[in-house]
Amino acid sequence: MGQGSPGDWVPLDPTPGPPAPPNPFVHELHLSRLQRVKFCLLGALLAPIRVLLAFIVLFLLWPFAWLQVAGLSEEQLQEPITGWRKTVCHNGVLGLSRLLFFLLGFLRIRVRGQRASRLQAPVLVAAPHSTFFDPIVLLPCDLPKVVSRAENLSVPVIGALLRFNQAILVSRHDPASRRRVVEEVRRRATSGGKWPQVLFFPEGTCSNKKALLKFKPGAFIAGVPVQPVLIRYPNNLDTTSWAWRGPGVLKVLWLTASQPCSIVDVEFLPVYHPSPEESKDPTLYANNVQRVMAQALGIPATECEFVGSLPVIVVGRLKVALEPQLWELGKVLRKAGLSPGYVDVGAEPGRSRMISQEEFARQLQLSDLQTVAGAFGYFQQDTQGLVDFRDVALALAALDGGRSLEELTRLAFELFAEEQAEGPDRLLYKDGFSTILHLLLGSPRPAATALHAELCQAGSSQGLSLCQFQNFSLHDPLYGKLFSTYLRPPHPSRGTSQTPNASSPGSPTALANGTVQAPKQKGD
């Protein structure tokens, strides 16, 4: 497997496809020299005062939030709060919240369209979700209920505001929590107007506003009408976007607070009434609403989403990482001065051998504790904190530039294929198949398992032979190109690190759109 310079890209498929949508996970903020001077001056004057005053107002919100729920039992909090608590505390939080955003520079909130009543649309869905400033949409929506992580309850002030809001809380570490959230959303959405509206950001994470991420089905499970809400920041310079890769939270806060005036447009679209099919299928409902909102925004609706902490995109019937963690592992090892090709892994084919972090460090001859932890954390660990040494062997082999794709896929098969009870041949079952795709492509295991079942339908067995696996990984018109692209990660050139984004050649977005390119091999 030869290595090429990051700029040497050649098309594998000469047939041009439709233009790839922009990468929604990356935000690059380019400032001219004049803009830098402007932000330095305004940042020194405006930003400290604005941020300080905003934090003061944020802490002033706490007494109103605490007063609304003080003395109420958990049973009482299962019903909407009414009476003086609702009147005094709701208006107090609403007024102080508007002051908070005003102090941060959001001097104008322009509202278009008309918000539907809770009877007309029990659920509001807002997009695109691009920044931690997006809660400003709560103001023209009259502080609807929200869905938030349960961990946020422990955050000072924020936790009190969530209790005030009677937010629906979900824990990412408790599988039963998701089921309870679904039941609670359905209960509130079908209360006949008893509960205030529930606001969702169905993308589930922040993007750069250039494309809509795949909508999660949570807002659409109840099958009730929803009202789409569009959020735009029509400012000359986009300082608000807080994407997976781009300016951090402090820089976004500082630059936005340094703007003389920031404007937010909130547009209420007509209520979307689901068809009988959409009411029964939340995923179909979510996809159709996503397309309606994308059309109104004039941007693409994509299949991009986050799985865990990794952005993925759909290629064929498989979800793959936008940037495989294998590439990040290679960067860590190269930074530590380790050449994967010189590591004698000695993994035993077909049999797992679990190793600890200490043995991992000895095997790779790594001494720096931070490097060891970062590299070891790439691999899936069992309940005892051990990893399968076959995973390490395959990852190092993939990062070694001395193997061809055929040799690498054969090694992957040999490491994870299992012997049959009857017959001499070995087969690759779903667990091994999903492990290979997770390691090499960053594919979530459920997606790989579903694809394995589909590939096995053509045969009578529940596993893949070496020939079947290599036909899939090397010769399939779509997935073969995927393997050839992902197993040639970009390498630094002339001291700079270059990584293709989703709109560049060789990216998974380009793969999904039929235009596939890969690094040029030496000798081509």
N, C-alpha and C positions, 0 to 999 in steps of 0.2 A: 504494500500500500504506500505509494509514493507521496511525498509532501510537496506542495506547490506554494508559491507565495500567495497571500490573500487577494492580490489583484488579478491573478491568473484564473479567470472563470471562463469556461466554455460550455455552450448549451448541450445538454444530453438529448433534448427534444427540439428540433428546429422549428416545429410548428408553434407559432406564437399563440398564447392563450389570452384571456381577458386580463386587463391590468390588475395586479394584486392590490388588495386594499391596504391602506397604510397600517403600520404596526401600532395598535392601540395601547401597547404597554410601555412605549418609550416616549419621553418628552425631552426635547433638546431646546434649551433657551439660549438663543444667540443675541448678544447685546453688542451694539456698535460702541465705538469709543465715546461718542456723545452721550449715549444712554448710560454707559458706565459712570460717567461723570455726574450725570443727573441723579442716578440712584445713590451714588456716594453722598451727594449733598443732601438730597431729600431723606435718605436713610438715616443720616446723622441727626436731622432735625425732626422729621415726622415719626419715623418708626419707633424709637424708644418711648416717646410720649404716648403714641397710640396704643402700643402693646401694653404699657403699664396701666393706662386707663381702662383698657379692655379687660385686663385681669382683675382690676378692682371691681368692675361691674360684674364679672363672672362670679366673684365671691359674694357680691350682694344678692345674686340670684339664690344663693343657698338658703337664707331664712324663709323666702317664699316657698321654695320647693319643700323644705322640711315641714313648714306649717301645714301644708295641704294634707300630708299623710300622718302627721303626729297624732298618736293615740288611737289610730285605726288598726284593727286586727287584720290578719291575713285574709280572713273570710270577707271582711268588709271591703278589702282592696280587690276582691274578685268581681266587684260591681263598680260601675262608673261613679265617680265622686260628684256630688251635687251640693247645692246650698251655698252658704257663705264661703266655704273652702274653695269651691269651684270659682265663684265670682271674684273674690279678692286675690287669690293666689294665681289663678289663670291670667288675669289682666296684669298683675304685677310681673310675672315671668315674661309675658308677651311684650310688655313695654320695655323691660330691661334688656331683653334679647335683641330688640330692634336697636336700642342704644349701643349694645355691644358691637353689632356689625357696623353701625354708623361710625363708631370710633375707629374701627379697623380700616375704614376708607370706603365702605360700601354705602355711598351717599344716596344712591337711587336703586329702588327695586321696581322695575317696570313690569306690570302685570297685563297679560293679554288673555282674552277668553274669559270664561266664567266658571268658577269652581262649582261643581255639582254638589248637591246636598248629600248627607249621609244615606238617605233612602235611595237616591238615584245611583250613587256609586259608593258602596261601603269601603272600597279599597282605592288608594291612590298609588300610582307607580311613576316614579321620577327617574329621568335619565337625560343626558348621560351623567353618570356619577364620576366626577373627575377630581374632586378635591375635598379636603376636610372642611372647607367653607360651605359645602352643599347643604348643611342643615339650615341655611338661610331660607330654603324653600319652605320650612315649617311656618314661617311668619305669614305669608299670604294664604297658607292652608289652615290658619288658625290653630296651630299646634296640634296636629293629629297624633295619634299613638304611633309608636315606631317599634321596629324589631331590632334588638341589639344583642351583642355578646354578653353572657352572664358575667364574664370576667370584668366587664366595665363597671359593675356595681361597686367594686373596691377602689375605683379611681375617685379621689377627692372631688367634690362638687358635681362631677359628671354622674356619679352613682346616685346622689340625691336628686338630680334632675331626671334620671331614669325612673326613680320611684315616684316622683311627682307626675311623670308622664304615664305611669302605669304601663310601662313598656313591656312588650312580649320578649322574654329573655331566652336565648338559646345557648347551650354549652357545646362547644366543638368536641369536648372530650367525653361527652355522655350521649351514646346513641339513642337512649330513650328520650333525651331532651328534644330531639327533632320531632319525634312523634307527638309529644305534648304541645310543641309549638304549632304543629299542624292542626291539632284539635282546638287550640285556643284561637287561632286565626279563623277557623271555620265558625267557632262559637260567636265571636264578635262580629264577623262579617254577615252572619245570618240572624243578628239580633233584632232586625226590623227597625234600625235607627236608634236603638237604645244606647249603643256605644258610639263614640266619635269614630271618624274614619281612621283607617290604619294606613300608614305611609310605608312603602317599600322602595328601596333602590335595588331593582331586580338583577342588576349586573353583579352585585355582591362585592365589588371591589372598584378601585379607581382606574380610569383610563385617561387618555389624552384628548378625548372629545372628537377624535378623527374617525372613529368607527364605534358602533355599539357592540359591546360584548354580548355573549349569549345570555339570555335571561334565565334565571333560575325559576323553577315552577312554584316556589312558596307562595307568592302573591296571588296565584291563580288556582290554588287547590280548592278553594271554596266554590269556585264556579260561578261567582257573582259578578255583576258588571264592575268594571274598573274605569277610572279616569286617568289617562296618560297626562303627565306633567313634564314639560320640557324645560331644561335649565340651560341658559346660555350666558356667557360672559363676554359681551361684545366690546372688549377693550382693545386698544391698539397693540398692546403687548400682553401675551398670555403668561401672567405670573402666577396664576392660581393652580394650574394642573399639577397633580401630585401622582405620578405614574410609578409603575414598578421599577423603571429605570429612568432616572432624571434627578432634578433638584430635590433635596431632602426637605423635611418638614420645617426646619428653621429657616432655610433659604426662601422657601415659598412664603412663609409668614412674613419675613423681613421685606422681601421685594413687594409683596402685595400691600403691606402697610406703608411702603415708601411711595406708592402711587398717589398722586393728588386726589384722584377720584376713581373708584371702581364701580362699574354698572353691572347689574344682574337683570336678565330678562327671564321671567317665569311665564310660561304659556300653558294654559289649560286647553287640552284638546277635547273634542266631543267624547262623551262617555262611550266606551266600547262594550257592547252587549255580546256575550259569547253565544255561539251556536250550540245546539245540543251536543255536537261532537266535541267542541271545545270545552264544554262544561264537564265532560267525562274524561277529557285528556288534558291535564294541566300543561304538559310539555307543548302540545299543539297550540293551546291557548297562548302560552308565553311566546312562542315563536311568531305567531301572527301579530300579537301586540308589538313585539320588537320590530317587525317589518313596518308597521304603521308609523311608529315613532321615528324609525330611521328615515323613512320617506319624508316625514315632516321636517326633519333636521337636515335633510340633504346629504346624509352620510351613509356608508355601507352598514348593513346588518351582518355581523360575522358570527362564526362558530367559536371564536376565541373565548376562553374562560380560564379561571384559576382552579386547579385541583390541588388542594393543600396549599403550599406556598409557591407552586410552580405554574406559570402560564402555559396553557396547552392550546392546540388548534386541531381541528378535525382534518385528517387526510384520508380520503376514502371512508372506510369503516373503522378507522383507528384514530385514537387521540394520541398526539405526540407532543413532546415539550417544545416550546418555541425555541429554547436554547437548552439542549440536554445538559444535565448536571455532570455528565462525563467530561464535557469540555472544561467545566469549572474545576473538576478533579485534576485534569491535566495541567491547568494553570498552577494549581497548588503544588503539584509534584515537581513541575519544572522550576518553580520559584525556589523550592527546597534543594534544587540541584540534582534531582533524581531522574534517571533515564529509565523508563519502564522496561525497555528491552533488556536491561542488564539484571533484572530481578528474576531469580530462579524460584518460581512460585511452586512448582511441583504439586499442583492440585490433582487429586485422584478422580478420573472420569466417572460420572454416574454416582458418586458417593459424596455426601456432604461432610465437611470437617469444620466444626465451629471453632473460631479463634477469638481471643480477647483483644482488647486494644493494645495491651502490652506485647502480645505475640505479633500483632499486626505491625507494630513499630519495629520489632526485632527483624521481622521478615523483610521489611522494606528499608531497613537500616536508617530509620528516621529518629532523630534525637530531640528535635524541637517539639515541645508539648502542644503548642498551638497548631502546628502543621499536622501533627498526628491526629489531634481531635478533629480538625477540619476534614482531613482525608477519610478518617474512619467513619465520620458522620454521614458520608455519602452513601454507605451501604446500609441495607435494612438490617436492624438488630432484633434479636429475639427477646423474650422476657428477661433473660439473664444478661443482656447487653453484649451478646456474642454475634458475630457475623459468619456467614458461610464462606469458606476460603475459595470456593469455586467462583463466587461473585468477584472476589479480588483478582483471581487469575484472569477472568474474562475481561474485566475492566482494564487491567494492565496490558493485556494482549491487544485490545482495541486502541489503546493509546500508543502502542509500539508501531512505528512506521514501517516495519520490515515485513509485514504480512499482507498478502493479497486479500481481497474480499472473500474469495472462495476458501482460502485457508482459515480466515477468521470465523466464517459461518460454520465451517466443519468443526473447528475447535469448540464453538459454542454448543453445537449439537452433541459432541462427544462428552462435554462436561455435564450436560443436564439431561441427556437421554437416559432412559431406564430400560433394563432388561425385561422382556416379556416372560410371563409364566410359561408360555409355550412358544417355541420357535427361537431361532438363533438371532434374529434381528432385534435391534434396540429401537425404541420409539420415544419421541418427544411429546410428553403429556402437557396438559394445560399449565401446571405449576412451573415447569421448566421453561415452557414457551413464554409465559408472562414475565418470568424473571429475566430472560434474555432481552425481551423488548423493553422492559423497564430499565435495564442497565444501559443498553445501547442507544435507545431512542427516547428515553424518559417517558415512556408510555405508561399511564396508570394501569394497574393490574386488571381491574374489571374490564376495561376496554380490550386488553390483550386476550383475556380469557374468552370474551365473546367472539373475537376474530378467530381464535383457535377452534372453537366449536364449529364455526362456519367452514373453515378449511377442512375439517375432518368429515364434514357431511358428504364429501365426494367419495370417501372410502368407507370401509366397513369397520375400521378400528377407531379407537378413541385417542390415538396418537398419530404423530407425523413421522414418516421415515426421513432419512437424511436427504433423499432425492426430493421429497415433497417440500421439506424445509428450505432447501437451497433454491428450488424453483420459485418459492415464495419470496425469499430474501434477495435473490440475485436476478431473476428473470421476469418477475411480475412487472407489468408495464408501469404500475404506480409505486408499489412497495419496494421494488428493486431500486428505483431511483431514490426513494427515501433512504434506504440503507446506504447507498453509495454517497449520498450527500452528508448524512449524519456521521458516518464513520471516517470522514475526512474533515475533522474540526479545523477551524481557522487557527493559524499559528502566527505569532508576532513577527513582524518584518521591520527591519531597520529600527528596532527599539520601540515600536509602537504596537499596541494590541488592537486588532481589528476584529469585530464580530459582525457578521451580516445581520441586518434587521429583517423584519418580516416582509418588507417591501422590496428587498434586494434579491438578486439572483441567488439561488441555492437555499433560500429560506423555506420553511414549511408553508408559508402563505403562497409562495410561488409554486410549490409542489401541489398545493390544493387547487391551484388555478390552471394547472396543466403546463406551465412553463418551468422547467426544471433545469438547474445548472449546478455544477459541482466544480471544486478546485481542479485545475489542470494538473495532471500527473507529470512527473519528470519523464522525459523521453517521448511524450505524446507528439 
